[in-house]
Amino acid sequence: MSILSRSEKQTSSFGILSNQKEIEYQQYEFSGRLSPGTVSETEHFKFEGEAKVLTYLNNWLNNLWNELTFAPELRKLKDLDEEIQKINEKFDNVPEDYFSKDEITKLNEKLENLENQFIDKLESEIKDKEALKDVLEELHKEIEKLKGQSKVLNKRNWFKSFGGKIFTWVSKEENRKFLKDTGEFIKPLLPDSIDKIL
């Protein structure tokens, strides 16, 4: 228990401000630091009164919960980024020339074949029609992007984009559990110098 003081304005009976008076009172005073804080990793606090203890404790528990639940997601993103970097390194020996019209046509056929294989697999595994529709729409968008990129990216960059997109897509938990054959599906699209990216 601390002896604290505060200034209070005093007014006369006519409502005129006359002066300020120092009033002493007893109150518990709490100070310290908490981690994690709301804004920064460590924050200092100072407050009076037991009534505020629960408020500060509740805020700290919320901060702690947010950090504990968010940290694994950050680790997953970091791991995913590292895996994509490894995939990209595998394509460093692919030439930087551009696809010819014939190569683009063949590549598009292979991408369509890949999409159809994924569709067959997904339709046999996903029973929820709404979930299936969402997954197939996402897959189709990614395949269409790859088709468009074959016209503007050189071969090395296209294969890096392809590897990153496929890895990102199949690394999602909801996709990974039913796409055990992904490696076999994508082999026809890989350059001869690369055996495996996943």
C-alpha positions in Angstrom: 0.0 0.0 0.0 1.4 3.4 -1.0 0.6 6.9 0.2 -0.2 8.8 -3.0 -1.4 12.3 -3.7 -3.4 14.0 -6.4 -4.3 17.6 -7.1 -8.0 18.6 -7.0 -9.4 21.9 -8.1 -11.4 23.7 -5.4 -14.3 26.0 -6.2 -16.0 28.5 -3.9 -19.7 28.3 -3.1 -20.2 30.9 -5.9 -18.7 28.5 -8.5 -15.5 30.4 -8.9 -12.3 28.4 -9.1 -10.2 29.4 -6.2 -7.1 27.1 -6.0 -5.8 23.5 -6.1 -5.5 21.3 -3.1 -3.2 18.3 -2.7 -5.1 15.3 -1.3 -3.2 12.3 0.1 -4.8 8.9 -0.1 -3.7 5.2 0.2 -3.8 2.9 -2.8 -2.0 0.0 -4.1 0.4 1.0 -6.9 1.5 -1.5 -9.5 4.4 -1.1 -11.9 6.5 -3.4 -14.1 6.7 -4.6 -17.6 4.8 -7.2 -19.6 5.8 -9.3 -22.6 4.3 -9.6 -25.1 2.8 -6.1 -25.1 0.0 -4.8 -27.2 2.2 -2.7 -29.5 5.7 -3.9 -28.8 7.4 -7.0 -27.6 7.9 -5.5 -24.1 5.9 -2.7 -22.5 6.2 -0.9 -19.2 3.1 -0.3 -17.1 2.2 1.6 -14.0 -1.3 1.9 -12.5 -3.2 2.3 -9.3 -5.8 0.2 -7.7 -6.6 -3.5 -7.5 -9.6 -3.1 -9.7 -7.3 -2.5 -12.7 -5.2 -5.7 -12.1 -7.7 -7.9 -13.9 -7.9 -5.5 -16.8 -4.1 -5.5 -17.3 -3.9 -9.3 -16.7 -6.7 -9.9 -19.3 -4.9 -7.7 -21.8 -1.7 -9.5 -21.3 -3.4 -12.9 -21.7 -5.0 -11.8 -24.9 -1.5 -10.6 -26.2 0.0 -13.9 -25.2 -2.7 -15.9 -26.9 -2.4 -13.9 -30.1 1.4 -14.5 -30.1 1.1 -18.2 -29.4 -1.5 -18.7 -32.2 0.3 -16.5 -34.7 3.8 -17.7 -34.3 3.2 -21.2 -35.8 1.7 -19.5 -38.9 4.8 -17.3 -39.3 7.0 -20.5 -39.0 4.8 -22.2 -41.7 5.3 -19.2 -44.0 9.0 -19.2 -43.4 9.2 -22.9 -44.1 7.1 -22.5 -47.2 9.4 -19.7 -48.5 12.5 -21.9 -47.9 11.0 -24.8 -49.8 10.1 -22.5 -52.7 13.7 -21.2 -52.7 14.9 -24.8 -52.9 12.6 -25.5 -55.8 13.8 -22.4 -57.6 17.4 -23.4 -57.2 16.7 -26.7 -59.0 15.7 -24.6 -62.1 18.9 -22.5 -62.2 20.3 -24.7 -65.1 17.2 -24.3 -67.3 18.1 -22.0 -70.2 16.7 -18.5 -70.3 15.4 -18.6 -73.8 11.7 -18.2 -74.5 9.2 -20.8 -75.5 8.4 -21.1 -79.2 4.8 -21.2 -80.4 5.0 -25.0 -80.8 6.4 -25.3 -77.3 3.7 -23.1 -75.9 1.0 -25.3 -77.6 2.6 -28.5 -76.2 3.0 -26.9 -72.8 -0.7 -25.9 -72.7 -1.7 -29.4 -73.6 0.4 -30.8 -70.8 -1.1 -28.2 -68.4 -4.6 -29.2 -69.5 -3.7 -32.9 -69.0 -2.4 -32.0 -65.5 -5.6 -30.1 -64.6 -7.7 -33.1 -65.8 -5.7 -35.5 -63.7 -6.1 -33.3 -60.7 -9.8 -32.9 -61.3 -10.3 -36.7 -61.5 -8.3 -37.2 -58.3 -10.1 -34.4 -56.5 -13.6 -35.5 -57.6 -12.9 -39.0 -56.2 -11.6 -37.7 -52.9 -13.8 -34.6 -52.1 -17.4 -35.5 -51.3 -18.5 -32.0 -50.3 -19.7 -30.4 -53.6 -19.2 -26.8 -52.5 -15.7 -27.5 -51.2 -14.9 -29.4 -54.5 -16.1 -26.4 -56.6 -13.9 -24.0 -54.6 -10.8 -26.2 -55.0 -11.4 -26.8 -58.7 -11.9 -23.0 -59.4 -8.6 -22.3 -57.6 -6.8 -25.0 -59.6 -8.2 -23.7 -62.9 -7.1 -20.1 -62.1 -3.6 -21.3 -61.4 -3.4 -23.4 -64.6 -4.7 -20.4 -66.6 -2.1 -18.1 -65.1 0.7 -20.6 -66.0 -0.6 -20.8 -69.6 -0.5 -17.0 -69.8 3.0 -16.8 -68.3 4.4 -19.2 -70.9 4.0 -16.3 -73.5 5.9 -13.7 -71.5 8.4 -15.5 -69.2 11.6 -17.1 -70.3 11.8 -20.9 -69.6 13.8 -20.6 -66.4 11.4 -18.1 -64.8 8.4 -20.0 -66.1 9.6 -23.3 -64.4 10.3 -21.4 -61.2 6.8 -20.0 -61.3 5.4 -23.4 -62.0 7.3 -25.1 -59.2 6.3 -22.3 -56.7 2.6 -22.4 -57.7 2.4 -26.2 -57.5 4.3 -26.4 -54.2 2.2 -23.7 -52.7 -1.0 -25.3 -53.8 -0.2 -28.8 -52.7 1.3 -27.7 -49.4 -2.1 -26.5 -48.2 -3.3 -29.1 -45.8 -6.7 -29.5 -47.4 -5.0 -30.2 -50.8 -2.0 -32.2 -49.6 -4.1 -35.0 -47.9 -5.7 -36.1 -51.1 -3.0 -35.4 -53.7 -0.5 -38.2 -53.0 0.2 -38.6 -56.8 1.3 -35.0 -57.4 4.9 -35.9 -58.2 3.8 -38.3 -60.9 1.3 -35.8 -62.3 3.9 -33.0 -62.8 6.8 -35.1 -64.1 5.7 -34.7 -67.8 6.0 -30.9 -67.4 9.5 -30.9 -66.0 12.6 -30.3 -68.1 14.7 -33.4 -68.7 17.4 -32.2 -66.4 15.1 -32.2 -63.3 13.8 -35.5 -61.9 11.8 -34.2 -59.0 10.8 -30.9 -57.4 8.5 -32.1 -54.6 
